[in-house]
């Protein structure tokens, strides 16, 4: 049997999904925001992980694949207004900071683990909607699929956006070839719109840009220094790709978001889910050798 799921107790309980035939190994930490922390293929790490931040529960994780919900990005002063009431919500929402629960595991035709997060008293203070999220992490060979269900359990229309923040490990950024299906991007700080030709200036201290008006639902990062290509695919709900990196860090982030930052206030690409309804989405990462 090439598929297995094991559990180890580190600082946090860690679920390890393995496809032995492909030497593919995925680590998931439910209590630390349902995060995927590591993925190695034939011994090569796909994701960056800042171990020091990860071990400190007071800090957000920089690394792996953090989950973004019910907002992507930040809000002005971390505030939004709903029905004349002001709510405080920090960058990328709260799903990445809360403990998730494992509700199902399977190793039949692939490695599959299902995690769940439900609203509680703490979330209702920040976001006045009852919900349940179900995420299925599916590992087979060199492919990771993340199936998502966003369920509105409240009696009113639920506005939200969602996304992922994968940190891809990169040693030599200047060798990267990026294929992102957009012709322009918006710079976070200046709001300037600039043409995108496939290149970024990695000598800048920080690059933080949003690429919208996507022409297709796939992108790729080709990394000759590590002899691999990272292929991304996403379902139709994702409207925005954010590219983010810091100069002296060994990662680039290519983040699929369903809506741009502050959508809960502007309404841009905001999902508004009817009571009792479910929104389903998919995000896939496939690794190939060069």
PAKOLKE-650672 format. One record per residue (C-alpha): residue number from 1; x, y, z. Coordinates in Angstrom, 2 decimals, decimal comma, always signed. Layout:
NUM;X;Y;Z
...
% end
This chain:
1;+0,00;+0,00;+0,00
2;+1,67;+3,22;-1,05
3;-0,71;+5,59;+0,79
4;-0,57;+6,14;+4,54
5;-1,53;+8,70;+7,18
6;+0,34;+8,80;+10,47
7;+0,25;+11,11;+13,46
8;+3,15;+12,45;+15,48
9;+3,16;+14,62;+18,57
10;+5,52;+17,53;+18,23
11;+4,70;+20,87;+19,82
12;+1,43;+20,37;+17,95
13;-0,17;+17,14;+16,75
14;+0,97;+16,72;+13,15
15;-0,71;+14,53;+10,52
16;+1,65;+13,09;+7,93
17;+0,19;+12,07;+4,55
18;+2,54;+9,87;+2,54
19;+2,54;+8,50;-0,98
20;+5,51;+6,16;-0,67
21;+5,64;+5,24;-4,36
22;+6,23;+8,91;-5,28
23;+8,27;+9,71;-2,14
24;+5,73;+12,47;-1,53
25;+5,07;+13,55;+2,06
26;+2,70;+16,24;+3,36
27;+2,45;+17,55;+6,92
28;-0,72;+19,15;+8,31
29;-1,15;+20,80;+11,73
30;-4,89;+21,15;+12,45
31;-4,61;+23,05;+15,75
32;-2,35;+25,73;+14,22
33;-4,94;+27,09;+11,79
34;-5,41;+23,86;+9,79
35;-2,13;+24,68;+8,08
36;-0,06;+22,59;+5,70
37;+3,45;+23,14;+7,07
38;+5,58;+20,95;+4,80
39;+5,53;+19,05;+1,55
40;+8,56;+17,14;+0,38
41;+8,93;+15,21;-2,87
42;+11,91;+12,88;-3,21
43;+13,41;+14,68;-0,23
44;+13,08;+18,15;-1,73
45;+11,06;+20,67;+0,28
46;+8,39;+22,54;-1,69
47;+7,46;+25,08;+0,98
48;+9,41;+27,52;+3,11
49;+8,70;+27,48;+6,87
50;+9,88;+29,98;+9,50
51;+10,31;+27,52;+12,40
52;+10,75;+30,23;+15,02
53;+7,43;+31,92;+14,23
54;+5,70;+28,57;+13,91
55;+6,63;+27,55;+17,46
56;+5,30;+30,82;+18,92
57;+1,48;+30,68;+19,09
58;+1,35;+34,46;+19,53
59;+2,74;+34,99;+16,02
60;+1,14;+34,26;+12,66
61;+2,88;+31,52;+10,69
62;+5,16;+32,53;+7,85
63;+5,49;+29,43;+5,77
64;+3,56;+26,43;+4,52
65;+0,07;+27,19;+3,23
66;-1,92;+29,49;+5,57
67;-5,70;+29,67;+5,08
68;-7,36;+33,05;+4,45
69;-10,97;+33,53;+5,67
70;-13,29;+35,46;+5,93
71;-11,13;+38,16;+4,31
72;-7,99;+38,24;+2,19
73;-5,43;+40,93;+2,91
74;-5,96;+43,72;+5,40
75;-8,67;+46,29;+6,10
76;-8,08;+50,00;+6,73
77;-7,41;+50,18;+10,51
78;-8,48;+46,48;+10,69
79;-12,12;+47,62;+10,72
80;-15,29;+47,08;+8,68
81;-18,92;+48,05;+9,20
82;-21,89;+45,66;+8,94
83;-25,47;+46,83;+9,63
84;-24,17;+50,03;+11,24
85;-21,97;+48,12;+13,65
86;-18,18;+48,26;+13,61
87;-16,18;+45,02;+13,70
88;-12,45;+44,45;+14,08
89;-10,80;+41,87;+11,83
90;-7,07;+41,47;+11,44
91;-5,20;+40,77;+8,21
92;-6,32;+37,63;+6,34
93;-9,04;+36,89;+8,91
94;-9,04;+34,40;+11,76
95;-9,16;+30,92;+10,18
96;-5,36;+30,69;+10,14
97;-5,18;+31,34;+13,91
98;-7,82;+28,93;+15,18
99;-7,68;+25,17;+15,87
100;-9,34;+23,02;+13,21
101;-10,74;+19,55;+13,78
102;-9,94;+16,40;+11,78
103;-13,27;+14,79;+10,87
104;-12,27;+12,19;+8,25
105;-9,26;+10,30;+6,90
106;-8,85;+7,98;+3,93
107;-6,00;+6,13;+2,19
108;-8,00;+4,24;-0,45
109;-6,91;+5,71;-3,79
110;-4,92;+8,64;-2,39
111;-4,15;+10,25;+0,98
112;-7,10;+12,32;+2,07
113;-7,77;+14,22;+5,28
114;-10,80;+16,42;+6,00
115;-10,60;+19,33;+8,43
116;-13,45;+21,42;+9,80
117;-13,76;+24,85;+11,41
118;-17,00;+26,23;+12,81
119;-18,01;+29,63;+14,12
120;-17,90;+30,16;+17,87
121;-18,31;+32,95;+20,42
122;-14,86;+34,30;+19,57
123;-15,47;+34,48;+15,80
124;-18,96;+35,97;+16,20
125;-17,45;+39,02;+17,93
126;-15,31;+39,69;+14,84
127;-17,64;+38,35;+12,16
128;-21,37;+38,07;+13,03
129;-22,16;+34,96;+10,97
130;-22,45;+31,30;+11,83
131;-20,55;+29,09;+9,41
132;-18,79;+25,80;+8,89
133;-15,71;+25,29;+6,71
134;-14,67;+21,87;+5,44
135;-11,31;+21,47;+3,72
136;-10,14;+18,22;+2,11
137;-6,38;+17,90;+1,60
138;-5,76;+15,25;-1,04
139;-2,24;+14,02;-1,83
140;-1,47;+11,75;-4,76
141;+1,99;+11,54;-6,27
142;+3,30;+15,03;-6,95
143;-0,15;+16,61;-6,80
144;-1,86;+18,33;-3,87
145;-5,54;+19,25;-4,18
146;-7,41;+21,33;-1,62
147;-11,19;+21,06;-1,89
148;-13,13;+23,61;+0,13
149;-16,70;+23,97;+1,35
150;-17,89;+27,24;+2,86
151;-21,28;+26,71;+4,53
152;-23,53;+29,53;+5,73
153;-25,23;+28,32;+8,90
154;-26,70;+31,70;+9,80
155;-30,12;+33,06;+8,89
156;-28,76;+35,97;+6,85
157;-26,66;+36,42;+3,72
158;-22,98;+35,85;+4,58
159;-20,37;+38,07;+2,85
160;-16,81;+36,74;+2,69
161;-13,73;+36,09;+0,65
162;-11,22;+33,27;+0,90
163;-7,80;+32,26;-0,30
164;-4,44;+30,66;+0,38
165;-1,00;+32,08;+1,08
166;+1,52;+29,39;-0,03
167;+5,18;+30,13;+0,67
168;+7,24;+28,44;-2,04
169;+10,86;+27,77;-1,13
170;+13,22;+29,55;-3,54
171;+17,00;+29,82;-3,29
172;+17,72;+32,00;-6,35
173;+14,84;+34,33;-7,22
174;+16,62;+35,95;-10,15
175;+16,45;+32,63;-12,03
176;+12,69;+32,22;-11,68
177;+10,37;+32,19;-14,68
178;+6,86;+33,24;-13,69
179;+3,77;+32,57;-15,77
180;+0,81;+34,46;-14,29
181;-2,24;+35,03;-16,54
182;-2,50;+38,81;-16,20
183;-1,20;+41,84;-18,09
184;-1,10;+44,32;-15,19
185;-0,86;+44,48;-11,43
186;-1,68;+46,89;-8,63
187;+1,02;+47,79;-6,13
188;-0,26;+47,44;-2,56
189;+1,16;+50,60;-1,00
190;+0,92;+53,13;-3,83
191;-2,19;+51,62;-5,52
192;-0,32;+52,24;-8,80
193;-1,36;+50,05;-11,75
194;+1,66;+48,81;-13,71
195;+1,99;+46,57;-16,78
196;+3,05;+43,01;-16,06
197;+5,37;+41,29;-18,53
198;+6,33;+38,26;-16,46
199;+9,17;+39,94;-14,59
200;+9,66;+41,52;-11,17
201;+12,62;+43,43;-9,79
202;+13,88;+41,15;-7,03
203;+16,38;+43,76;-5,87
204;+13,46;+45,63;-4,26
205;+13,09;+45,21;-0,50
206;+9,51;+44,00;-0,90
207;+7,21;+43,13;-3,76
208;+3,49;+43,08;-2,90
209;+1,20;+43,27;-5,90
210;-2,28;+42,07;-6,88
211;-2,88;+40,69;-10,37
212;-6,54;+40,83;-11,40
213;-8,51;+40,35;-14,63
214;-6,99;+36,88;-14,88
215;-7,11;+35,40;-18,37
216;-7,03;+31,77;-17,21
217;-7,20;+29,68;-14,04
218;-3,61;+28,45;-13,92
219;-0,13;+29,81;-13,25
220;+3,37;+28,43;-12,83
221;+6,76;+29,09;-11,26
222;+9,75;+27,54;-13,01
223;+12,81;+27,26;-10,77
224;+15,92;+26,07;-12,66
225;+18,10;+26,24;-9,54
226;+15,99;+23,51;-7,96
227;+15,11;+21,72;-11,20
228;+11,37;+21,97;-10,68
229;+8,24;+23,64;-11,93
230;+5,34;+24,51;-9,65
231;+2,00;+24,43;-11,46
232;-1,05;+26,05;-9,86
233;-4,70;+25,66;-10,82
234;-7,80;+27,11;-9,21
235;-11,57;+27,08;-9,57
236;-13,60;+29,97;-10,95
237;-14,21;+31,69;-7,61
238;-10,60;+32,89;-7,46
239;-10,41;+36,35;-9,06
240;-7,05;+37,66;-7,86
241;-3,48;+36,41;-7,61
242;-1,24;+38,20;-5,13
243;+2,53;+37,97;-5,53
244;+4,53;+38,75;-2,41
245;+8,17;+38,36;-1,39
246;+10,77;+39,99;+0,84
247;+14,27;+40,61;-0,48
248;+16,31;+38,57;+2,00
249;+13,88;+35,68;+2,47
250;+14,02;+32,37;+0,60
251;+10,41;+32,35;-0,55
252;+7,95;+33,72;-3,04
253;+4,21;+33,67;-2,40
254;+1,76;+33,19;-5,23
255;-1,59;+33,56;-3,49
256;-5,00;+32,77;-5,02
257;-7,67;+35,04;-3,49
258;-11,39;+35,01;-4,28
259;-11,45;+38,80;-3,89
260;-8,97;+41,64;-3,44
261;-8,25;+43,26;-0,09
262;-11,06;+45,20;+1,62
263;-13,71;+43,45;-0,48
264;-15,94;+43,13;+2,58
265;-16,29;+46,94;+2,44
266;-16,06;+47,63;-1,31
267;-18,03;+44,58;-2,47
268;-15,53;+43,83;-5,26
269;-15,81;+40,12;-6,12
270;-17,28;+39,56;-2,65
271;-19,10;+36,25;-2,23
272;-22,54;+36,69;-0,69
273;-23,85;+33,30;+0,34
274;-27,53;+32,69;+1,04
275;-28,58;+31,14;+4,37
276;-28,05;+27,38;+4,35
277;-26,10;+27,49;+1,09
278;-22,62;+26,08;+0,38
279;-19,84;+27,55;-1,77
280;-17,41;+24,96;-3,13
281;-13,92;+25,72;-4,46
282;-10,68;+23,97;-5,42
283;-6,98;+24,84;-5,42
284;-4,35;+22,50;-6,87
285;-0,55;+22,44;-6,80
286;+1,30;+20,03;-9,10
287;+5,08;+19,67;-9,15
288;+7,04;+18,56;-12,21
289;+10,78;+18,11;-12,74
290;+12,52;+20,14;-15,42
% end
